Amino acid sequence: MLAPYRILDLTNEMGLMCGKLLGDLGADVIKIEKPGGDDARRIGPFYRDEVDPEKSLYWFALNTSKRGITLDIETAEGKEIFKKLVKVSDAVVESFAPGHMDEIGLGYDALCKENPDIIVTSITPFGPAGPYKDFKASDITLWALSGLSFICGDPDRPPLRISLPQSFFHAGADAATGTVMALYHRGVSGEGQHVHVSILKAMERVAYTAHTLWDGRAKILRRPGSALKIPPLGTTTPVVWSCRDGYVAFYLFGGNMGAVSNPALTRWMDEEGLATDVMKGMDWRKFDIGRTPQDEIDRHIVQPISRFFRNHTQEELWKEGVRRRVMVYPIYDARGVLENEHLRERRFWVELEHSPLDHSITYPGPFIRTDKKLCRVRCRAPLIGEHNSEIYEKELRISRNELEALSIAGII
């Protein structure tokens, strides 16, 4: 879909997702690293736990569908080479601190002199203006400031964050969207533009429910944990339950919401002698969790269900639950997701050959599927400077002798 376009990717870990998505959509994305490799290559985990900048699984995951070159854009010679690339490119994506590109003479206005139609997408923690614009930030900082961390975790424990840097991933997706919008606008108007993405803003949209609840009702959304608390008594029932080989999710709904699932589960439990008299005699359509005392729920319903689930595996509960119309679902770890039969049959996973490792690695496939295969994971992540010769010699017509001299000087 984006095959006519070339994107220059200057991002660090804050923006790597942007180039990956654009590359999956067909753009020619060139990842530009400093000589010796990008710092993101030092982020683990590593292939077979071998700490090596060429074996970072984090790097592998976020740099598929890209070519890669090395270039020090802060040197005079490096700037000139970068400007040559800009002349034959459609967009630049960068994640330096606000103003840094201007300071080194490669800001939006300077690049427009080389290519008046160029699009520059800048990804920063807080945007180009405002009292926080010069602050540095990590993923956990942005989680905390967005309000999302506050609503994640158990109500009686401190807030949590997801282990992977979700703020950077969301900002990368926003940046890819903004870049495509700018390309479309240029196609209509002939004008390039500067696109700004604030990672904090990207995260605030993820937490919008909490914000709108405060705006509309002056109510603060609290951490629910892995349980549902139902008014007016505040009776609590689990959402996450232990089973024989892991965890499952099961919602114990009252009224019509549970009118099919709850009786079906009761019959299933009764076949194994685990359904209580209270469960067997319950009129589930009239069951009101929020008006049932906690002790009664725990003793007659929650504890028997918990014992039942612990007797079965995820697969047993999932497949038999579907057959019986019981709303119980497996909570997969990475292995469970990888082995899921539905994803396999849908060919969600793709194998990419890593010839330097003499091995292939399984990756998530394209984020959308189309009949014409407009989106696909096209190749593995590049090695350090893997495409230097291809791009510098064949496309920019820089001689091999010049390249050797530039390499010795630490420019490429």
Salt bridges, closest charged atoms under 4 A:
ASP9 OD2 - LYS66 NZ 2.77
ASP24 OD2 - LYS20 NZ 2.81
ASP28 OD2 - ARG6 NE 3.12
ASP28 OD2 - ARG67 NH2 2.75
GLU33 OE1 - ARG41 NE 2.65
ASP38 OD2 - LYS31 NZ 3.33
ASP39 OD1 - LYS34 NZ 2.89
GLU50 OE1 - LYS55 NZ 2.33
GLU54 OE1 - ARG41 NH1 2.96
GLU74 OE2 - HIS100 NE2 2.99
GLU80 OE2 - LYS83 NZ 3.70
ASP90 OD1 - ARG186 NH2 2.66
GLU114 OE1 - LYS87 NZ 2.93
ASP134 OD2 - LYS133 NZ 3.14
ASP139 OD2 - ARG161 NH2 2.65
ASP174 OD2 - ARG205 NH2 2.35
GLU204 OE1 - LYS201 NZ 4.00
ASP270 OD1 - LYS280 NZ 3.52
GLU271 OE1 - ARG324 NH2 2.79
GLU272 OE2 - HIS312 NE2 2.94
ASP277 OD1 - LYS280 NZ 3.80
ASP288 OD2 - ARG291 NE 3.34
ASP295 OD2 - ARG299 NH2 2.85
GLU315 OE2 - LYS319 NZ 3.20
GLU316 OE1 - HIS312 ND1 3.21
GLU320 OE2 - ARG323 NH2 2.50
GLU320 OE2 - ARG324 NE 2.73
GLU339 OE2 - ARG335 NH1 3.80
GLU386 OE2 - ARG380 NH2 2.89
GLU390 OE2 - ARG67 NH1 2.51
GLU393 OE2 - ARG400 NE 3.49
GLU395 OE1 - ARG6 NH2 2.49
GLU395 OE2 - ARG67 NH1 2.97
